[in-house]
């Protein structure tokens, strides 16, 4: 979905809109899934990366600008634990018990009229 809003800086507001957000590439060079007895499933992803393209526009009382942007996110690590309980009828469900994610580098390329 599109993102829009405003932030207050100094003497005025900056209105922004980010649209046409597309994840164009994802890499998982290191991923593993393991069973945790009595608990569920552990997912570990290491050194992942992704590329996101989007359009943006900003407006202040002084100027406005529009353009496109590419965001490169690398060195992403995710560890997630999923619980897999069974109900009385023996049906298994899955729910996220914990999740931790970190990213190492974020590089943003802005292309605009100004």
C-alpha angles and dihedrals in degrees: 000000000000119000122219139161143106139267127203115234124173109304099001153011128276112213115201140182126190114192143167092035109186130175101219101177138017127180128189104183092166121034133147138176122201136175119242108205112238092005115057137244133344120206119193122184119181134187094002123163139193141186122215125190122197146156122239142184132187133190133191132168088266106041147352132213139178134194148123132278140199119205120199115197118185141168091041117170125187130182117183131176118203121194117216109195124173124224124223091274091055096252113146121222129187129217135168110254099177139352133187124183132177134177126205106196134020119185119185123195113195122196115187144146094257 
